[in-house]
C-alpha cells in the first residue's frame, strides 16, 4: 500500500536539483530526468526512487524468470537495470571478456519513497510503513544545498583498444559482413581509469548540463554508480502499447547555424546511415512481433533526425500492441539486448563482437528503467554514460558504432571519439 500526497512546486528546476542532493543520503537511488526535451512518450519531467524495501540482485542464470516472479509478486514500483550480459540467459552465449566494474547482471528494488514531477505538480508516494516521514523529508528537500566540492582529475583515462587495433578489429567485422555472416554489428571499446576517485553527483550534474538528454539517469546502488546522459529509449509499455525508438546515425553539432543545418541534412540523406537505421528498424519490428497482436507492428517514424546538445541523431519509432497472453517481462526478454547495440542477425552479431571486444559490456548497452504497479515500464539504452565502482576506484565509459559493408574503419574510429567527447570532458 502506498500513500500519495500532492504538492505545488513554484520553481521545478531548482526543486529537481534539491531532490537529487537530498537523495544522496540513501543507499539505493534512481533519478530520471527528461530535461524537458520535447518527446511524445514521456510521462514526467523527473522521477526519483530511493531506499529499497525489497530488492533482487542476480547473475544472468534464469534472470528474466526471477525478475518475472519478483515483478508479479510485488506489483509495485520497481526501479533497476538489465546488463547487456543477460543475453547469456536468452541465448547460448558467453561473456569471457575483462570486467573492471563487477556490477551484478541484474538489479531491481522496490523503493520505500518515490517522487514524480510534471510541470509544477509533484506527486509523492510512500509505502504506508514510512508515510509519517513525508513532511519531514519534504522540508529537508527544500533546505537541501549542494556542498561545493571542486574535484580535479587525479587519474589518467586509458583507451582499452588502440587506434591500430580498432582498425584491425573493424576490418575483421567487415570480413564477416563480406562473407555474409552478418549485415551489421555494433562494435564497442572502453575508456577507463584505475585508482580513480570522483564525486558522482558533481560529475552527473556536469554531464547532464552539457548533454540535456531526454532519458538521463543517476543511479546508485551503495558504491556502484551510473551517470547516464542517454538520448535513446530502448522500450516503453503504456497499457497494451509497446514503443521502441532505436538510434542509428550520428553527426556533429556546430555553433554556426548554417554548418549545423548542413550537418543535419547530410545525416538525413546519408545512404550508409539510413541503411544502418533501416536494418535495425527491421530487426526491432521482428523482435516486437514475438509478443504482438497479429498485424499490430508499425513503423511510426523512419529515420527522423532529432537534435541534442552534442550531436544530431537518426531515430526510428516502432510500435506494437501486446498480445494479452504475454507478460511485461516477456516483452523485455524477446527484445533484449536492443538491436541498436547488437547488429543483425542478432545472435551472429553478438557472437562476433564478443570475440573482438576486449571488455565485458556489463551495464553499458544494457538498460535502466522502472515498472509501475500496473505493469507498465520504460527503459533507456545505457549509452553516453559513465560507470563508477567507488570501492574498486574504477571509472569506465564505452562507445561504439555500427559497422556495415559501407563502413570506413577510420571514420568509425572518429565517430567513437566524437561520442566519447562529452564523457572525457566531464572526467577531466
KELOSE-844948 format. One record per residue (C-alpha): x, z, y. Coordinates in Angstrom, 2 decimals. Example, Ala and Ser with C-alpha at 12.3 -4.5 7.8 and 13.67 -1.06 7.14 Angstrom:
PT       X       Z       Y
PT   12.30    7.80   -4.50
PT   13.67    7.14   -1.06
end
This chain:
PT       X       Z       Y
PT    0.00    0.00    0.00
PT    1.25   -0.93    3.45
PT    0.12    0.42    6.79
PT    0.01   -2.24    9.52
PT    0.47   -1.49   13.24
PT    0.44   -4.00   16.13
PT    2.42   -3.75   19.38
PT    2.67   -5.89   22.51
PT    6.27   -6.77   23.38
PT    6.90   -7.64   27.03
PT   10.43   -9.06   26.51
PT   10.64  -10.61   23.00
PT   14.22  -11.95   23.45
PT   15.60   -8.51   24.34
PT   13.50   -6.83   21.63
PT   14.92   -9.14   18.92
PT   18.44   -8.01   19.81
PT   17.41   -4.34   19.80
PT   15.71   -4.79   16.43
PT   18.88   -6.19   14.86
PT   21.10   -3.46   16.36
PT   18.71   -0.76   15.07
PT   18.67   -2.35   11.60
PT   22.42   -1.86   11.10
PT   21.99    1.78   10.00
PT   20.25    0.59    6.80
PT   21.91   -0.33    3.51
PT   19.72   -3.45    2.98
PT   18.85   -5.75    5.90
PT   17.34   -9.23    6.14
PT   16.85  -10.51    9.70
PT   15.48  -14.03   10.15
PT   15.33  -15.83   13.48
PT   13.68  -19.20   14.17
PT   15.36  -19.29   17.63
PT   12.06  -20.71   18.97
PT   13.07  -24.08   17.51
PT   10.01  -26.38   17.55
PT    9.08  -26.70   13.87
PT    5.79  -27.19   12.12
PT    6.29  -24.85    9.16
PT    7.36  -21.58   10.78
PT    5.09  -18.50   10.76
PT    7.09  -16.21   13.05
PT    9.76  -16.11   15.75
PT   11.66  -13.37   13.98
PT   11.24  -11.28   10.83
PT   13.09   -8.12    9.81
PT   13.04   -6.24    6.50
PT   15.06   -3.07    5.90
PT   15.56   -0.25    3.41
PT   14.90   -1.04   -0.27
PT   12.16    0.89   -2.05
PT   12.84   -1.13   -5.22
PT   15.29   -3.96   -5.92
PT   16.52   -6.40   -8.56
PT   20.15   -7.43   -8.97
PT   21.27   -9.64  -11.84
PT   23.65  -12.31  -13.05
PT   22.33  -15.78  -13.92
PT   21.24  -14.95  -17.51
PT   17.43  -15.07  -17.61
PT   17.44  -14.61  -13.82
PT   14.30  -16.62  -12.99
PT   12.26  -14.84  -15.69
PT   13.45  -11.45  -14.40
PT   12.52  -12.48  -10.85
PT    9.09  -13.70  -12.00
PT    8.36  -10.33  -13.62
PT    9.61   -8.44  -10.55
PT    7.52  -10.56   -8.16
PT    4.38  -10.31  -10.29
PT    4.79   -6.53  -10.75
PT    5.41   -5.63   -7.10
PT    3.05   -8.17   -5.47
PT    4.56   -7.13   -2.15
PT    7.02   -8.41    0.44
PT   10.34   -9.26   -1.27
PT   13.50  -10.41    0.52
PT   16.71  -11.66   -1.01
PT   18.74  -14.57   -2.26
PT   19.38  -17.05   -5.06
PT   23.01  -18.14   -5.52
PT   23.93  -21.70   -6.43
PT   25.19  -20.41   -9.81
PT   21.64  -19.76  -11.01
PT   21.92  -23.42  -12.07
PT   23.57  -21.92  -15.18
PT   20.25  -20.23  -16.07
PT   18.33  -23.52  -15.79
PT   20.75  -25.95  -17.46
PT   23.68  -25.85  -19.89
PT   26.19  -25.47  -17.07
PT   29.06  -23.15  -16.20
PT   30.88  -21.85  -13.12
PT   34.52  -21.22  -14.01
PT   35.99  -21.52  -10.51
PT   37.63  -18.78   -8.44
PT   35.25  -16.28   -6.79
PT   36.73  -14.23   -3.96
PT   33.37  -12.81   -2.79
PT   31.86  -11.42   -6.02
PT   28.23  -11.27   -4.88
PT   25.60  -10.77   -7.65
PT   23.97  -14.08   -8.72
PT   20.51  -12.89   -7.64
PT   19.39  -10.05   -5.40
PT   15.92   -9.18   -4.02
PT   14.49   -5.99   -2.59
PT   11.08   -4.61   -1.70
PT   11.53   -3.23    1.82
PT   10.02    0.02    3.00
PT    9.78   -1.40    6.52
PT    9.05   -4.89    7.90
PT    8.72   -6.23   11.47
PT    7.26   -9.65   12.30
PT    7.37  -11.05   15.85
PT    5.36  -14.04   17.09
PT    5.29  -14.60   20.85
PT    4.58  -11.19   22.39
PT    2.86   -9.84   19.27
PT    4.76   -7.55   16.90
PT    3.33   -6.53   13.52
PT    4.96   -3.53   11.86
PT    4.24   -2.95    8.17
PT    5.47    0.25    6.49
PT    4.89    1.42    2.94
PT    2.45    4.37    3.06
PT    5.22    6.71    1.87
PT    7.02    6.39    5.25
PT    4.29    5.33    7.71
PT    4.74    8.60    9.62
PT    8.11    7.20   10.81
PT    6.68    4.19   12.69
PT    6.52    5.66   16.22
PT    9.89    7.41   15.95
PT   11.52    4.18   14.69
PT    9.81    2.07   17.35
PT   11.10    4.33   20.14
PT   14.57    4.26   18.56
PT   14.48    0.43   18.56
PT   13.56    0.34   22.26
PT   16.56    2.57   23.03
PT   18.98    0.64   20.78
PT   22.08   -0.52   22.61
PT   24.93   -2.60   21.25
PT   28.24   -0.81   21.45
PT   30.86   -3.14   22.90
PT   33.44   -3.92   20.24
PT   35.80   -6.76   21.01
PT   37.32   -7.72   17.69
PT   40.32  -10.01   17.67
PT   41.04  -12.09   14.57
PT   43.67  -10.19   12.60
PT   43.81  -12.81    9.89
PT   44.62  -16.41    9.15
PT   41.93  -18.85    7.96
PT   43.18  -20.86    4.99
PT   41.82  -24.10    3.56
PT   41.36  -23.95   -0.21
PT   41.84  -27.73   -0.69
PT   44.48  -29.62    1.34
PT   43.57  -32.90    3.05
PT   45.63  -34.80    0.47
PT   43.91  -33.09   -2.48
PT   40.50  -33.51   -0.83
PT   41.01  -37.29   -0.54
PT   42.20  -37.48   -4.15
PT   39.16  -35.49   -5.38
PT   36.73  -37.65   -3.37
PT   38.34  -40.71   -4.95
PT   37.61  -39.13   -8.36
PT   33.94  -38.73   -7.33
PT   33.93  -42.39   -6.26
PT   35.31  -43.39   -9.70
PT   32.33  -41.60  -11.31
PT   29.97  -43.43   -8.94
PT   31.51  -46.84   -9.67
PT   31.26  -46.12  -13.41
PT   27.56  -45.38  -12.99
PT   27.77  -41.67  -13.98
PT   26.13  -40.63  -10.68
PT   24.82  -42.20   -7.44
PT   25.75  -39.37   -5.11
PT   27.49  -35.97   -5.20
PT   27.75  -33.20   -2.64
PT   31.40  -32.17   -2.74
PT   32.40  -28.91   -1.02
PT   35.50  -26.98   -0.06
PT   36.14  -23.41    1.03
PT   37.88  -21.92    4.06
PT   38.81  -18.27    3.55
PT   40.74  -15.27    4.85
PT   42.12  -12.31    2.93
PT   42.81   -8.80    4.30
PT   40.21   -9.66    6.94
PT   38.18   -7.15    8.93
PT   35.29   -8.43   11.04
PT   32.31   -6.91   12.85
PT   29.42   -8.70   11.07
PT   26.85   -8.08   13.82
PT   29.17   -9.34   16.57
PT   30.13  -12.45   14.57
PT   26.50  -13.17   13.70
PT   25.43  -12.98   17.34
PT   28.24  -15.34   18.34
PT   27.38  -17.81   15.56
PT   23.69  -17.71   16.46
PT   24.42  -18.19   20.15
PT   26.39  -21.42   19.57
PT   24.03  -22.77   16.87
PT   20.47  -21.50   17.57
PT   19.35  -22.90   14.22
PT   15.73  -22.62   13.02
PT   16.48  -20.85    9.72
PT   19.06  -18.35   10.89
PT   19.65  -15.24    8.74
PT   21.61  -11.99    8.99
PT   21.78  -10.48    5.50
PT   23.35   -7.20    4.45
PT   23.45   -5.54    1.06
PT   25.62   -2.46    1.58
PT   29.07   -4.07    2.09
PT   28.13   -7.68    1.39
PT   27.11   -9.82    4.36
PT   25.79  -13.31    5.03
PT   25.80  -14.65    8.61
PT   23.88  -17.91    8.43
PT   23.07  -20.50   11.11
PT   21.22  -22.77    8.72
PT   19.22  -25.71   10.08
PT   17.84  -26.58    6.63
PT   14.67  -25.46    4.85
PT   15.01  -25.57    1.08
PT   11.38  -24.90    0.19
PT    8.24  -23.26    1.55
PT    4.91  -22.35   -0.09
PT    1.76  -21.89    2.02
PT   -1.26  -21.42   -0.25
PT   -1.06  -24.32   -2.68
PT    1.03  -26.48   -0.31
PT    4.75  -26.86   -1.08
PT    7.12  -28.19    1.60
PT   10.78  -29.22    1.16
PT   12.97  -30.55    4.01
PT   16.34  -31.83    2.77
PT   19.06  -32.68    5.28
PT   21.37  -35.60    4.62
PT   23.12  -37.29    7.52
PT   25.14  -35.72   10.34
PT   26.51  -36.92   13.68
PT   28.27  -35.28   16.64
PT   26.64  -33.94   19.79
PT   28.14  -34.98   23.15
PT   27.92  -33.42   26.61
PT   27.40  -36.86   28.15
PT   23.71  -37.79   27.70
PT   24.32  -41.47   27.07
PT   27.05  -40.79   24.49
PT   24.80  -38.18   22.86
PT   21.84  -40.58   22.65
PT   24.14  -43.26   21.18
PT   25.36  -40.83   18.53
PT   21.74  -40.08   17.63
PT   20.75  -43.77   17.47
PT   23.80  -44.65   15.39
PT   22.89  -41.91   12.89
PT   19.31  -43.17   12.66
PT   20.48  -46.73   11.98
PT   23.46  -45.91    9.73
PT   22.83  -47.56    6.31
PT   25.11  -45.10    4.45
PT   23.40  -42.02    5.96
PT   19.93  -43.47    5.29
PT   20.86  -44.32    1.69
PT   22.10  -40.72    1.17
PT   18.91  -39.28    2.59
PT   16.58  -41.58    0.66
PT   18.35  -40.82   -2.66
PT   17.90  -37.07   -2.12
PT   14.31  -37.54   -0.92
PT   13.62  -39.33   -4.20
PT   15.26  -36.50   -6.16
PT   13.13  -33.88   -4.32
PT    9.96  -35.91   -5.00
PT   10.84  -35.86   -8.67
PT   11.59  -32.09   -8.62
PT    8.29  -31.28   -6.89
PT    6.33  -33.42   -9.36
PT    7.09  -30.89  -12.16
PT    4.67  -28.33  -10.67
PT    2.45  -30.58   -8.52
PT   -1.18  -31.58   -8.88
PT   -1.25  -35.19  -10.02
PT   -0.70  -37.67   -7.19
PT   -0.12  -34.96   -4.58
PT    3.61  -35.51   -3.86
PT    4.01  -37.17   -0.44
PT    6.90  -38.08    1.87
PT    5.56  -36.93    5.25
PT    8.69  -37.83    7.24
PT   11.54  -40.07    6.12
PT   14.99  -39.98    7.79
PT   13.78  -38.36   11.01
PT   16.50  -37.26   13.46
PT   16.47  -33.64   14.63
PT   18.95  -32.38   17.24
PT   20.66  -28.98   17.09
PT   23.25  -27.48   19.44
PT   26.23  -28.52   17.29
PT   25.05  -31.70   15.54
PT   22.27  -34.27   15.07
PT   20.79  -34.24   11.55
PT   18.70  -36.63    9.47
PT   15.85  -34.75    7.78
PT   13.05  -35.84    5.46
PT    9.92  -33.80    4.70
PT    8.31  -33.94    1.26
PT    5.12  -32.05    0.37
PT    3.01  -31.44   -2.73
PT    0.02  -29.40   -3.89
PT    0.81  -26.77   -6.51
PT   -0.96  -27.07   -9.86
PT   -2.64  -23.68  -10.49
PT   -1.03  -23.29  -13.93
PT    2.37  -22.73  -12.26
PT    3.70  -19.58  -10.61
PT    5.71  -19.39   -7.36
PT    8.89  -18.79   -9.40
PT    8.21  -21.93  -11.48
PT    8.44  -23.95   -8.24
PT   11.85  -22.46   -7.46
PT   13.15  -22.90  -11.00
PT   12.15  -26.59  -11.20
PT   13.66  -27.48   -7.80
PT   16.82  -25.33   -7.80
PT   19.57  -25.91   -6.77
PT   18.30  -28.08   -3.91
PT   19.11  -31.77   -4.20
PT   20.84  -31.93   -0.82
PT   23.59  -29.65   -2.18
PT   24.00  -31.23   -5.62
PT   23.58  -35.01   -5.83
PT   21.81  -37.47   -8.11
PT   21.24  -37.42  -11.01
PT   21.36  -33.69  -10.52
PT   22.85  -32.37  -13.79
PT   25.62  -35.00  -13.98
PT   26.48  -34.40  -10.32
PT   26.65  -30.61  -10.83
PT   28.95  -31.03  -13.83
PT   31.32  -33.31  -11.93
PT   31.51  -31.24   -8.74
PT   32.08  -28.03  -10.72
PT   35.19  -29.59  -12.28
PT   36.54  -30.89   -8.95
PT   35.73  -27.99   -6.62
PT   38.12  -25.04   -6.61
PT   35.77  -22.24   -5.59
PT   32.65  -20.84   -7.22
PT   29.96  -21.57   -4.63
PT   28.05  -18.32   -5.09
PT   25.65  -17.77   -2.20
PT   26.95  -20.81   -0.32
PT   24.49  -23.67   -1.05
PT   22.09  -21.14   -2.53
PT   19.06  -19.87   -0.63
PT   17.89  -16.80    1.30
PT   14.23  -16.08    1.90
PT   11.18  -13.99    1.18
PT    7.96  -13.73   -0.80
PT    4.76  -12.50    0.84
PT    2.40  -10.11   -1.01
PT    0.12  -13.08   -1.92
PT    2.96  -15.12   -3.44
PT    3.81  -17.48   -0.57
PT    7.51  -17.96    0.18
PT   10.05  -19.56    2.50
PT   13.74  -20.19    1.73
PT   16.57  -21.73    3.70
PT   19.65  -23.54    2.38
PT   22.78  -21.45    2.86
PT   24.97  -23.81    4.90
PT   26.78  -23.32    8.26
PT   27.28  -19.74    7.07
PT   29.96  -17.05    6.94
PT   30.12  -14.77    3.89
PT   31.92  -11.43    4.00
PT   32.76   -8.82    1.38
PT   33.68   -5.80    3.51
PT   35.01   -3.83    0.55
PT   37.36   -6.63   -0.55
PT   38.13   -7.66    3.07
PT   37.41  -11.25    2.11
PT   35.81  -13.74    4.52
PT   34.67  -17.17    3.39
PT   32.81  -20.22    4.59
PT   32.39  -23.56    2.85
PT   31.46  -27.05    3.99
PT   30.60  -30.22    2.13
PT   29.44  -33.79    2.47
PT   27.58  -36.29    0.34
PT   29.76  -38.83   -1.41
PT   28.13  -42.21   -2.13
PT   29.53  -45.62   -3.08
PT   29.95  -46.41    0.65
PT   31.97  -43.25    1.38
PT   35.38  -43.45    3.03
PT   37.30  -40.29    1.93
PT   39.00  -39.80    5.33
PT   35.62  -39.96    7.12
PT   34.07  -37.46    4.68
PT   37.01  -35.13    5.41
PT   36.34  -35.47    9.16
PT   32.64  -34.67    8.60
PT   33.66  -31.47    6.77
PT   35.89  -30.44    9.68
PT   33.02  -31.12   12.12
PT   30.74  -28.83   10.08
PT   33.47  -26.16    9.88
PT   33.97  -26.09   13.66
PT   31.28  -23.51   14.55
PT   32.36  -21.02   11.87
PT   36.04  -21.36   12.80
PT   35.22  -20.83   16.46
PT   33.28  -17.66   15.64
PT   36.03  -16.18   13.47
PT   38.95  -16.85   15.88
end
